[in-house]
Amino acid sequence: MQAPTRRAALYACALALFLLEGSAAQAANSVPHLRKQGTATQLMVNDQPFLVLGGELHNSSASHLPYLNKLWPALKGAEVNTILAPVQWDQIEPVEGRFDFTVLDGMLKQARANDTKLILLWFGAWKNSMSTYVPPWVKRDVQRFPRSLARNGVAQEVLTPFSPKTLAADTAAYRALLAHLKQVDTERTVVMIQVENEIGMLPDVRDYSPLANAAIAEQVPKALTDYLNANRARLHPSLQALWAANGHRASGTWAEVFGTSVAAEEVFQAWGYATFVEALTAAGKAAYPLPMYVNAALNRPGKKPGEYPSAGPLPHLFDVWKAGAPSLDVLAIDTYFPNFTDWAPQFKRPDNPLFVPEADNAGRHDAAAKAFYAIGEFDAFGFSPFGVEDSKASDPLPQAYRLLRQLTPLINQVQGSGNMRGFKAKVSYDGVVDASPQQVTMGGYALQVGFSNPWAKTDAKDLEGCGGLIIRLSDDEFLLAGKGLTVTFKDATGAGDLVGLEKVTEGTYENGKWKDGRWLNGDEIHQGRQVMLVTGDFTMQRVKLYRYR
Ligand code: DGJ
């Protein structure tokens, strides 16, 4: 080879290597995003699936850096890998157009020093329905930023979502936040953003301000009627009923398309909120495309919209929110009622992954069981109880998170494959526990999963704390993780085989590799009849089955 040609070839090689390395570095540092795997949705951070084992701070804990700094020992003790923390509009934009990100930047620094990711909660126009986090220049200027009015005409401390000026101001602040993050967070400490907080109208079903009254007299936007038509077969039954009762109209005023009932007014108000949030989300993503979600305050049974925060991203309004805010990635559940097993399935749909940004208090006896259930049964990509700085090392949640951390590589691998199930005793809204065994089929086996330890007395509170997940590792092998599960296996192929326990091993995962602990037999497997995860602790077992006649 001639010298110049050889030099050219060497140069080409070096360039290729450089480009390769560059693209690998770029990939490792790509913006957090969501990715589908089978029926699951995974949060990708540095291009790896990231299971959020999170906790949300109390509302005011991140507003003062020295205060936040003192919380880290407790937060580390809680075993979280992610903190959900507010960023408040009044703090970052005290004067219109002048932004101060000192506290946010300090929070990023603290999180990095503690090897913890952040999900930021944008407390903008609304926080729990109210508008108390808007800056003074918004609060005081009711002409420019009009309030919602109750049906009786009384002004509320709730900005109307129908004001273009309010939308412009909130959007500008939110866009500035995302643009700032893009600049300062090349490390990808922030993995997702919540847009506003528990949006919903109080004390009536809708806003009765002049702007709202004018909007409800207009035609239903085509984006909504088009969505209804395109999704006719899949609409939530309550929306379907409203639309059907008025003749499935493809156009018309709000009253013509949905009628004038309270339910119809809630649909209108939901559209107002959803389209407001859409503008923020789209503008924020244009600046820096992090995944974004909204969180829902659930409606209490028997309460009317307005008695609960009306028109939020609730399951009966999902279609309105999906049509009005297509840029949002997730409509997420805040769960403070005991009947999580009734609500969680409603938040998992093909167009909506399960993410739980708030779940009761982190110290509650059943928080861990809910985490196992959400992750195991619905491929939730994250779970995060509220008030995490209050949790103690002896609480169930840190113990459960320690176990889930070990299991994360396996969970990430099986998400969306149908080879993982989650279990938790059912509890009614009124707190009545139904711990009757649950039946599921996994591969060629029918599993009966009971709660409690058959050798010990288990009271109702203990039963609420029982929960876990089961992963099918291969045709005859299962992994059980959690607390207080009793499992029996039967043939589900119809072959008529009897099923026995070949070997049951307690153990741990270290760096994704199983490490054997005790070989369980005798009393620990009820002489071969069943496998049992004890009630006292969170543990794991691998179970190898065999068939006989
Ligand atoms: C739900 C809200 O979203 C949180 O910000 C906080 O106020 C909790 N309720 C308190 O329980």
Residues whose N, C-alpha, C, O or C-beta is under 5 A from the ligand:
A	BS01	DGJ	E198
